Amino acid sequence: MTTQALRAPAVTVNGELTALGDIPVHTTVLDWLRDRGLTGAKEGCAEGECGACSVLVARAGTDTPTEWTAVNACLLPIASLDGQELITSEGLGSPEALHPVQKEMAVRGGSQCGYCTPGFVCSMAAEYYRPGRTCGGDGDHEHGPNGFDLHSLSGNLCRCTGYRPIRDAAYALEDPPENDAFAVRRTSPPPAPASTGMTSPEGEFIRPASLNEVLTVLGDRNDAVIVAGSTDLGVQVNIFGSRPPLTIAIDRLEELREFSFGEDEVRLGAALTLTEIERRLAGRVPLLGEMFPQFASRLIRNGATIGGNLGTGSPIGDTPPALLALDVSLVLASSRGERTVALSDYFTGYRQTVKAADELIKTIVIPLPLAPMTAFHKIAKRRFDDISSVAIGYAVDVQDGVVRDAKIGLGGVAATPLRARETEAALVGRPWSEETVRIAAGVMAAEGTPMDDHRASSSYRSAMLGQSLLRFYFQGVAS
């Protein structure tokens, strides 16, 4: 069973409705745009790490009906934008009428060789139009007095090292004028999801209209691949030549976009992007609040989902250690019904999980109340936008100086993400003291089966585990 499009797939690009045409279903947004002469977006890495390809997409906002969201065009299949609105750097302004972002980049010397500039412009424009960004603040080392968040550019690289004038351009931006067409567009809803069906010799792409239809297809086809933000699948397509015979887009399904913060639990739909979750939680789950800025870049977080991060089964994903510490459960759905699985029981081997081929992750459930002491530590070669060598999530409850409960999630130290059970046992019921923590740190250094690879050695990973627990303790004492 597949979904058949009721009309010719098309995308509104820079205000003009453009048919997708007869193209391979795995054609990326970047390749499709460049084939049509819109060459501002460039391919720098084909992995979503350089931002030279960034463009703007109209998506449902958390504070306004629509937000202009910057995404990596090199990762998304153009089929996933059927019926949607897309703006490229060419659509923001022209040589005769520069957009404010383009003007500031020009007058402040923010462009050198120019290869990365259109991508910077699109990411900067997304922050320019972000609801809640207002001028008049004092700023800090990562925010300008105009409220501009430099993290919005964390996924854009300038190989000419022109970052200071780019930052200067970002910090010089004022609020959009009231008659700015892109600002006005935010007050209307984004296009509704289009029911899409495309085929080509290399495969088939569908966007079903409901979760039930998705589950029916999954039950009928064991060769189907689920895609939301395509931040993982896009790399497989670009770098490794993967061509799934059937790709099912689920990112716009309302059944997978639940968000609720109740008295006993928080429920997060598996297709919500990390940016959406971050903004909706607004710091109410501090452990996730620490994890979000360290998860790749804003460009990636604008597309990536927790469901996708868990669905890959990767041992080095950033969300599993944090979610293990939060003791979350997953709601798995199929045409046979739903079942709930503890995340600590979800991973079974390297990129293997208990999720059956006909199931998908529907909801992530965080139990409440939260532990009063939490932290997320990511050890990587770069501060941001990097794959972790080791990642640790902490959730500890200390009452009257005694550890009443401790949950510690680990990533990058075994074939699967895991709970540091022996370390937890070495802490619970004992005084929260330096002596206890040093003993537990020795236990933690031996958790998992750390390996040697290009990111870190086994001995380094073990040392970082022990040091991380000590850091967690001393930071808590200092506060």
N, C-alpha and C positions, 0 to 999 in steps of 0.2 A: 504494500500500500504506500503510495506517495501522494504528496500534495501537488496539484496542478495549478499553475498560475492562471488567473482569469484574465490577464492582460499581459502585454509585453513588458517585461521588467525594465524599469527606468529609474534614474536618479536625477534629482534636481541639483545641478552643479552651477554654482555662481548665479543662481536665479533662473537657469534655463533647464527645462525638462529634457533629459538626454537618454535615449534608449541604450540599454547595455549592449545590445547587438548580439551577433552570433559569436560567442567567445567561449573558451574553455572555462568550466565552472570554477576552477581554482585560480583564475586570474585575480591578481591582487588589485586593490584600489590604486596603488601606485602605478603599476604597469598600464592599467586601463586609462588613467589620467594622462600619462605621458604619450600613449598611443593617439590621444586626441589633441595633442599639442600643448597640453598644460604641463609644462616641464619645470615649473618652479620647484615642485617636490622632487627630491633626488633620492637615489639609492646609495646609502653610505655603508650599510652593514647587512641589510636584509634580515636583521634579528631583533629590531626594535630597541637598539642600544644607542643610536646616534641622533635620532630625531630629525635628520635631514629631510625626511619624508612627511613630516607632520602636516595634517590638514584639520579642518574644523567640521564637526558634525552636530546637527541640531538634535539634542536629546532632552528627555524629560528632566527638569531640574528639581533640586531639593528646596530651593527658595523662590524660584520663579517657574512659570510653566515650562519654559525652554531655557536650556543653557547651551552655549557654544562650547563644545567639548573637543579638546585637542586629542587626536589619536594618531597612531603610527599607520600610515597608508601602506607600508610594505608588508604588514601582517594580515590586515583584513581582506577577505575575499570581497570583490566588488558586489557579488551576489548578495552579501549580507546587508548591503545598503539599498537594496531594491525598495523604492518608494520613499526614500529618506532624502534629507537635504544636506548638501556638502558644499563647503566653501574652501577654496584654495587660496594661496597667497595672491594669485592674479585677481581673484574676486574681491579681495579686501579693498584694493585701490588701484590707481593707474599712475603712470608717470606724470600725468597732468593734474591728478587729484589724489595725492598720497593719503593713505590711511594714517591716523595719528601714530600708530606703532611704526609704520614704515618711515614716517617723517623723522621720528626721534632716532631710529636706527641710523638713518642717513646723516643727520646733522651732527650726531655725536660719535661718528666713526665706528659704528657697530658692525660694519661689514668690511672684511678684508678680501679674501679670495672670492667670497660671495656664495660658495657652495652650500654652506649651512644656513645662510641668511633666511631663505623663505621658510624653513622649518622653525627657526627661532621666531620669526614674525608670527606664524600661526599659533605657536605655544604661548607667545606673549599676548596675542590678541585674546586667547581664551581667558587668561588671567585679567586682562583689561576689562573684559565683560563679566567677570565673576561677580555674582551678587554678593554684597557684603564688603567688597573692596572699596574703601573710601579714603580720600585724601585727608590729611590733617593730623596724622599720628606722629609719634617720635621715631618710629622705626627701630630696628636692631640689626645685628649682623646678617640676618636672613630675610628681613622685611624692610621695605622702603617706607619713607614718611607718607607715601601715597597708598600704603597698604599692600603694595605688590609683594607677593610671596615668591622668593627666588626658587623655592622647591618646584614651582610650576615649570621651570626651565631645567630641572635636574636630568631630564632625558634628552637634552639637546647638547651636542658636543661641537666645539669650535676648534678645529685642528690648528688654526693660526693663533691660538691663545689670546683671542680678543675679548676675553670675558669682562674686563672692567668697563669698556665703553658700552657693551651690551647691557651690563647692570645699570650703568648711568642712564641709558635709554629707557630701561624699564622703570627706574625710579623717577623719571621726568614726566611720566604719563599722568595726565589729569583724569578726572571722571569723564565718561562719555557724555557728550551733549545730549539734551533731551530728544533732539530730532535725529540722532544717529540711527540709521536704518537697522543695523545689527542689534543695537540696544532695544529698539522698539520691538523687534522680532521676538525678544524673550518673553513678551507679555502674552503671546499666543502659544497654544500647545504645539508640540512637535508632531510630525505626521504619524498617523496610526501605523502599527506594524502591517506590512504587506504580506499576504499569503503568497509565497514564492515557490515556483517549481522550475528548475532549469536543468537541462541535460546537455552533455557533449560527449565525444568519444572517450574522454578521460574520467567521466563519472557523472554524478547527479547531485544537485544541491536543492534542498527544500527548507522552507520555513513553514511548519504547520501552524494552524490557527489556534490549537489548544494543546494542553498537556496530554489529554487522553489520546489525541492523534499521534503525538510523539511516542507515547508508550506503546501504542499499537504497532507503529513502524518498527520500534526496537524489538518487539516480540516477533515480528515477521522477518527481520533482516539482521543477521549476526555480523554483517560487514559494515554496519552504520557507525559513524563517528559523530559525537556530539561537539558542537562548537558554540562558544559564547563570545568572549573577547578575542579569540584566536591568537592570544599572545604566546601560546605553546604550539598549537597546530600550524600557525603561520611560519614558525621557524622550521618545523618538519617539512612543510611544503617547499620553502625557499632553499634551505640548506641541504636537506637530505632527499629531496625529490619525491616526498610522499604524495600520493594521489589516491585518497580514500574513494572507493567506489560510490559511497553515499555519505554526504555530509548533511547533518540536521542542525539548523540554527535554532537555539532555544533562548537567546538573550532577551527577547522582548515578551516572553510569555508571562502574563500576570501571575499565574499560579506559582512561578518560581521567583517572584519579586516581593515576597512578603517581608514586612518589617514590623515588629511589635516589641515593645519594652514593657513587660508586665511586672507583677509583683513577684512571681516565682521563676520567670525565665525570660530570656531574650530570644526571639526567633528571627533568623536572617535567611531570606530567600537565597537559594544557591546561585541565581543569575544576577543578583545585585552586584555592581562593580565595587571594588574596594574603595574607590572615591565616594560612591554613594553611601556605603556603610559608614565610612569615616565621618562624613558630614552629618548623617542621621544620628549616629551615636553621640557625637559632639562631646567626646571625652568621658562618657558615662561608663565605659569599660576601659579603665586606664591601661591594662595590659595590651589591648589591641591598639590603643592610642599611641603607645610606644612603638609597636610593630609597624604600623602603617607607613610612617615616613622612611623606614628602612627597607620597605618592600619595593625593589626595583626603582622606577621613576614615576612621576605623575602621569606621563604619557601611558605607561603600562598600567598603572592603577586605574586609569580612566576606562580601561577595557577588561582587565583581569578580574576574575571572580573567585570567591572562596571555593565554590563548587568545582571550578576548573582546577584550582590549585590542589585540592584534595583528590579530584578525579584522576589526575595523572599518576598518583601513587608515588611521586618522587620523594626520595629520602632527604632532599635538600631544599624543599619548599619552605618558605618562611612562615606560612600560617600554621602548619601542623604543630610545631613546638608550643606556640602560644595557645592554640586551641586545646592541646592535650593538658596544659596547665590549668585551663579553664574547665576541664572535665566535660567537654561538649559531647552531645550525641548528634547523630545524623539521621534524618528521615530519608529512607531510600524508597523510591516509588517505581512500580512496574504495572503492567496491565493486570497482574495478579493481586495487586493491592499495595499497601505500604507497610514498612517495618522500621523500627528504630534500633540503631546500632551505636554502641559507645565508640567514640573515636579511638579509644585505647585498644579496641578489638577489631578495628577496621583494616589496618595494614597487616598483610600476611606474608609478604616477601618483597623483593626488589620490584617496584612498580606493580605489585599485585595487592589486591584488596578483596574483601568479602563481597563487594558489589558484583552482582551477576551481570551478564552481557545485556540483559533486557531491562536493567535497572538504571536509574540516574539519581543523583543526589538532589533532593527537593528542598530541604530545609536544614539549617544548622541551628541547634538549640543550645543556648548557654544557660546553665542553671544559676539561679540567684538564691541567697546573696553571694556577692563576690568576696573572695579573700581580701583582707585589708592590706596585705603587703604583696605587690606584684612587680614584675620587671620583665623586660625582653632584652636579651643580649645577643647581638649578632657580631660574630668575628669574621671579618672579610678584609680583603686587601684595600678596598676603597670604602670610604665612609658611607657613600650612597651609591645606588644603582650598580650593585655587584651581587654575585652569588656567594652565599655564606660558606665559610669553611666549617663553622660550627654555629648553631643557633640554639638558644636556651630560653624557655619560658618558665617563669616562676609564679606561684600563687601559694602564699604561706600565711597561716593564721597563728598568731602568738597571743596567748592570753595569760596574764599574770606571770610573764616571763618564761612560759613553757610553750613549746611548739605543739599546738593541738591538731594541726593538719598541714600537710605539705604536698603539693603536686608540682612536679617539675617535668616539662616536656623537652625532649632533645631532638635536634635535627643535624644531619651530616656526620653522625658517628656510627651508623650501622646501615644495613640494607633497607631499613624502614625508619621513619620517625618513631620514637618510643618514649615511654615514661621511665624516669630514673627511679625505679622502684626501690632499689637497695639504698640509694641516697635518701629517699623519702623516709624509709624505715629507720635510717640512722639519725634522723632529725625528730620524728614524731615522738612525743612524750618526754623529750629531753629539754634542758634549759636552752633558751636562745642566747647562746654565749659564744665567744670566740673559740673556746675550747671545743664545744660541740661542733661548731661549723668547720673547724680545721680537721677534725676527725671525719666529718661527712664529706669534706672536700677530697680527702684521700680516697674515699669510696667512690665519689663521683668521677674521679679521674679514670676509673677502671670501667665505667658504665659503657655499654655498647661494644662494638668491635671496630674502633677507628682504623682507617686505612690510609695508605700513602697515595696521594695523587697530585696533580699539578696545582691544586689549591692549598694543600697543606700536608705535612707528614703526620703519621700516626702519633708520634710522640708529642708533636705540637698540639694536636687536637686534644689529647689526654690532658696535657698541661693546661690548656685553655678551659677545659671543663672544671677542673679544680679551682683555678683562679677566678672563674666566673662566679662560683658560689661564694668565695671570699669577698669578691667585689659587691655582690648583692647584700651580704651581711654588713659590711662597713659603710656602704651607701645608706643603708637603713639606719644604722647607728648615728651617722652624721646628720641625718635629717631630723 
